Amino acid sequence: MLRDNMLINENVLNASYVNKTTKLISCLSTCVFPDKVTYPLDENKIHDGPPHESNAGYAHAKRMVDVQNHAYKDEFGCNFTSAIPTNIFGPYDNYDLEDAHVIPALVHKCYLAKQNGTPFIVAGTGKPLRQFIFSHDLAKLFIWQLREYDDVEPVILSVGEDEEVSIKQVADAIVKAVGFEGEYSFDTTRADGQFRKPATNKKLMGLIGDFQFTPFEEALDYSVKWFLQNYDTARTGVKKA
């Protein structure tokens, strides 16, 4: 994981330098932040300690993008920067139950439960909180960053920390959007994972001014409807006839 991502970093950044790319925005991840850190997360805390050991290779590789951006800027004057989105969801997501993130995984599980007449069971208590950003909103923010943001320092692209959503709220909204009327429960024998890891968007909002994020349930309903209408071609990991 470390080697693959380090090679990706260097190949992309060096190709951008060699070909005199006007601007490059690389995507980091909230996993770059230290395991032991004060909340909310902000852009100044990326290198304040080791990341969680469960994802250390990937996290360190992603951190190195920030280091490399600074090096390319200092030595060659390259306009390289980075973004740190929180949990992204939306149409065209990866719905493969083997490796999907939480929202697309739950959407697919709920769909299958409805189709097969089986219970919809969500791992954990449903209490953990997460910040989710709709892919359409993130696309707009990337365009803003491309056009207006020329600082090498990364910027968190996210809804505010006061807009955290519990996993239960996510599951409830999915049940409603899918139209699932069967048995629905939480498997409390399964681990919840980290309870919350809020990130502040104070820097973003101070730069961009007024930006209206799509309300969570509206964005989720749109995403679920897209999945239902495009199941045959969506990335589900299910072999199609």
C-alpha positions in Angstrom: 0.0 0.0 0.0 2.8 2.4 0.9 4.9 1.6 -2.1 2.0 1.7 -4.6 0.8 5.0 -3.4 4.3 6.6 -3.2 4.8 5.6 -6.8 1.5 7.1 -7.9 2.4 10.3 -6.1 5.8 10.6 -7.7 4.6 9.6 -11.2 1.8 12.1 -11.2 3.7 15.0 -9.6 6.8 14.5 -11.7 4.8 14.2 -15.0 3.0 17.4 -14.0 6.4 19.1 -13.5 8.0 17.8 -16.7 4.9 18.8 -18.8 4.7 22.2 -17.1 1.2 21.6 -15.8 -0.4 24.9 -14.9 -1.9 23.6 -11.7 -2.3 20.3 -9.8 -4.7 19.5 -7.0 -4.1 16.1 -5.3 -6.6 14.4 -3.0 -5.5 13.5 0.5 -7.7 11.8 3.0 -8.7 12.4 6.6 -6.7 9.3 7.5 -3.6 11.5 7.2 -4.4 13.0 10.6 -2.7 11.7 13.8 -4.3 9.0 15.7 -4.0 11.0 18.9 -5.1 14.5 18.2 -7.4 17.2 19.5 -10.6 17.9 17.7 -11.7 19.4 15.4 -9.2 18.3 12.8 -7.7 21.2 10.8 -5.1 21.6 8.1 -2.3 22.5 10.6 -2.5 19.1 12.4 -1.5 16.7 9.5 2.0 16.1 10.6 1.5 16.4 14.4 1.9 12.7 15.2 1.7 9.2 13.7 -1.6 8.1 12.0 -3.7 5.2 13.2 -1.7 2.0 12.8 -4.5 0.2 10.9 -4.0 2.4 7.9 -0.4 3.6 8.4 1.0 2.8 5.0 -1.7 4.6 3.0 -1.8 7.5 5.5 1.9 8.1 5.3 1.9 8.0 1.5 -0.9 10.5 1.4 0.9 12.8 3.9 3.9 12.7 1.5 1.9 14.4 -1.2 1.8 17.5 1.0 5.6 17.2 1.6 6.2 16.7 -2.2 3.9 19.6 -3.1 6.0 21.9 -0.9 9.3 20.5 -2.3 8.1 21.0 -6.0 7.0 24.6 -5.1 10.2 25.5 -3.3 12.6 24.1 -5.9 10.7 24.6 -9.1 7.9 27.1 -8.4 5.2 24.5 -9.2 1.6 25.4 -8.4 0.8 22.1 -6.7 -1.7 21.9 -3.8 -4.0 19.4 -2.2 -7.6 18.9 -0.9 -8.8 16.9 2.1 -12.4 15.8 1.5 -14.3 14.0 4.2 -16.6 11.0 3.4 -17.7 11.3 -0.2 -20.9 9.8 -1.6 -23.1 10.2 -4.7 -23.9 8.7 -8.1 -21.3 6.4 -9.8 -19.9 5.4 -6.4 -18.3 2.0 -5.7 -21.1 -0.3 -4.4 -19.1 -3.5 -4.3 -19.8 -4.9 -0.8 -16.2 -6.2 -0.6 -14.6 -2.7 -0.5 -17.4 0.0 -0.6 -17.4 2.9 1.8 -20.2 3.1 4.4 -23.0 4.8 2.4 -22.8 2.9 -0.9 -22.3 -0.4 1.1 -25.5 0.2 3.1 -27.4 1.3 0.0 -26.5 -2.0 -1.8 -27.2 -4.1 1.4 -30.6 -2.5 1.8 -31.4 -3.0 -1.9 -30.5 -6.7 -1.7 -32.5 -7.2 1.5 -35.5 -5.7 -0.2 -35.0 -7.8 -3.4 -34.5 -11.1 -1.4 -36.9 -10.5 1.4 -34.2 -10.7 4.0 -33.4 -8.6 7.1 -31.4 -5.4 6.7 -28.7 -5.6 9.3 -26.2 -2.8 10.0 -23.0 -3.5 11.8 -22.5 -1.8 15.1 -24.7 0.4 17.2 -25.4 3.1 14.7 -24.1 5.7 17.1 -20.8 6.8 15.5 -20.9 10.2 13.8 -19.4 11.1 10.4 -19.2 14.1 8.1 -20.4 13.3 4.6 -20.0 15.4 1.5 -22.1 15.0 -1.7 -20.0 14.4 -4.8 -21.8 17.2 -6.7 -20.9 19.7 -4.0 -17.3 18.4 -3.9 -17.0 18.8 -7.7 -18.0 22.5 -7.3 -15.4 23.0 -4.6 -12.7 21.4 -6.8 -13.6 23.9 -9.5 -13.4 26.7 -7.0 -10.0 25.4 -5.8 -8.7 25.1 -9.3 -9.7 28.6 -10.2 -9.3 30.5 -7.0 -6.9 28.8 -4.6 -3.2 29.0 -5.3 -1.7 28.3 -1.9 0.4 25.1 -1.5 -1.2 24.4 1.9 -4.0 21.8 1.8 -7.6 22.8 2.5 -10.3 20.6 4.0 -13.4 20.3 1.7 -16.3 19.4 3.9 -19.6 20.3 5.5 -19.2 21.9 9.0 -18.4 19.9 12.1 -21.9 20.8 13.3 -23.3 18.7 10.4 -22.2 15.3 11.6 -24.6 12.5 10.9 -24.9 9.3 12.9 -24.7 5.9 11.1 -28.3 5.3 12.3 -29.5 8.5 10.6 -27.7 7.3 7.4 -29.4 3.8 7.6 -32.8 5.3 8.4 -32.5 7.6 5.4 -31.5 4.7 3.2 -34.4 2.5 4.4 -36.7 5.4 3.5 -35.2 6.1 0.1 -35.0 2.4 -0.9 -38.6 1.8 0.3 -37.5 -1.1 2.5 -40.3 -2.4 4.8 -38.7 -5.5 6.1 -36.8 -6.3 9.3 -34.2 -3.7 10.1 -31.7 -3.9 13.0 -28.2 -3.2 14.3 -25.7 -6.0 15.1 -24.3 -4.6 18.3 -21.8 -7.5 18.6 -19.9 -5.8 15.8 -17.4 -3.0 16.5 -18.3 0.6 15.9 -14.9 1.9 15.0 -13.9 5.4 15.9 -16.9 7.3 17.4 -16.2 10.6 15.7 -13.4 12.5 14.0 -14.8 15.9 13.2 -12.9 18.2 10.8 -13.5 21.9 10.6 -14.2 23.7 7.3 -13.4 27.1 8.8 -10.5 27.7 6.4 -12.6 26.8 3.4 -15.6 29.0 4.4 -13.3 31.9 5.2 -11.9 31.7 1.7 -15.0 30.8 -0.4 -17.6 32.8 1.5 -21.2 31.7 1.0 -21.4 28.1 -0.2 -24.6 26.1 0.1 -24.1 22.4 0.7 -26.9 20.1 -0.5 -28.9 18.9 2.5 -27.8 15.4 3.5 -31.2 13.6 3.0 -31.8 15.3 -0.3 -28.4 14.3 -1.6 -28.8 10.7 -0.2 -32.2 10.3 -1.8 -30.8 11.5 -5.2 -27.9 9.0 -4.9 -30.2 6.1 -3.9 -32.5 6.8 -6.8 -29.5 6.9 -9.2 -28.4 3.5 -7.8 -31.9 1.9 -8.2 -32.2 3.2 -11.8 -28.7 2.1 -12.8 -28.2 -1.1 -10.8 -27.4 -3.1 -14.0 -24.4 -0.9 -14.8 -23.4 0.3 -11.4 -20.1 -0.9 -9.8 -21.7 -3.5 -7.5 -19.2 -6.4 -7.9 -22.1 -8.5 -9.0 -21.6 -10.4 -12.3 -24.2 -9.2 -14.7 -25.8 -11.6 -17.2 
